Amino acid sequence: MGAGAVASFLLAGAWFQYQLLWVVPLMLPIFVISVDTASRIGALNPGRGMFTLIIQRTHRCVAWLFLLVNVPVHVLIIMGQLSVMDSALTSAATQLAGRSLTLPPMIDAGVPLLIGSFVLWLVFSSGYERLQKVMTALLIAMLFCFLMVAIRGFSEWRLILDGFLPQVPADLPVPGGNNSRSGSASIISILGSAIAPAALLGMPYLAANAGNNPSELRQSFHRSIVNLGFIFGAYAVLVIVAGGYSLFSLENNAGFEDVASASAVMQGAFPGIFAPLGPLIFSLGVFIAALTTVVVAAQVTVYFVLDTLGRDWKFVPENKHYRVLVIALVLGSAIATPFWSFPALLKVVLMMGINFLVIPAAFAIVILLANQRDVMGNHRTEWWRNLILGIGLLVSVILASTKAPYYWSLLMNGS
């Protein structure tokens, strides 16, 4: 439930109502199987990182190529999430104060650095672990609000059912400008919010760190089906329906691009005097979702770097290289964030799309490693897993190749 997923699903509903609901059930089998297969690689190789396996089973140049592509992408992801956290704080403060708040330019430019410092304090003071229960409760509250809005949206059940029929909506012009919202780009951002290189390349490290036992692979697969398939799938549908019901009919629906405007989706979550709680919970929930994404993105990026360099990549107190790299990555991204002129929510949606451009290579590596006995032992990938992974690879190649020029132009133009 990261900020990228919230933004991708919500804006897909705001811009195209229910027309992209069909993407969710089609992506879930690929999502579940790909992430579970990547986790198996880590569970069966707790002493070897993913990039070590890439070096051993292919060539060192392949690992460096992955590293040189993924590090800049993850830096941009962190910058996008810090912008969302900044926008969410501004939105929450405005809602609490009851009026628009404007900070002096110098102070405003320093907010991402303060947020980045706060993230580092949480990670290294064990505050992140202590805060997890509060974070989880807030995310569940946000999900409950989406549910309340979506329940009213189900009154349009015929339109919702039509949304599960595959279709690519026409581009939506943005009022007052020459830009438009691309239906195909929204499809890729939805896919990229779930099926990302960080997930496929980072899950082996997380599984190894968690001490997953090879004897529990079947139970882990069942948990993946429940958590990634049913729960995440229901969450995605709820957010798209809520966005389609609350925001699509508004006159400026194509202009939604920041947390403050998107928080209107929660305007009707609570009745009467409690109505202002909905947008406030949305803003705080998006802040927390972005916070978790910053931590994970920084963590897996440092895993990649240290593993490629042959260093200890595990997150333990005595690992000084880990601490230094995490600090440099988060603070460096925070310093650069104000120089990226782009609406906050559109930053994370853009990065979900760019993420997806890298996914074909990650799919190919997972398929290669998961079918090698030296890596998987007696747990090599079954034919049906290979079939689903192959479909994911094919779809990602087609989408990435057709939309790469669009995302490159969008990133370079900054608007």
SULKA-V999291 format. One record per helix or strand. SS is the DSSP state (H for helix, E for strand). FROM is the first residue (numbers start at 1). LEN is the number of residues. If there is no record, write none. Layout:
BEGIN
ss=SS from=FROM len=LEN
ss=SS from=FROM len=LEN
END
This chain:
BEGIN
ss=H from=3 len=14
ss=H from=22 len=23
ss=H from=50 len=8
ss=H from=60 len=38
ss=H from=105 len=20
ss=H from=127 len=36
ss=E from=172 len=2
ss=E from=180 len=2
ss=H from=183 len=12
ss=H from=197 len=13
ss=H from=214 len=33
ss=H from=253 len=3
ss=H from=259 len=8
ss=H from=272 len=37
ss=H from=320 len=18
ss=H from=344 len=27
ss=H from=373 len=4
ss=H from=383 len=31
END
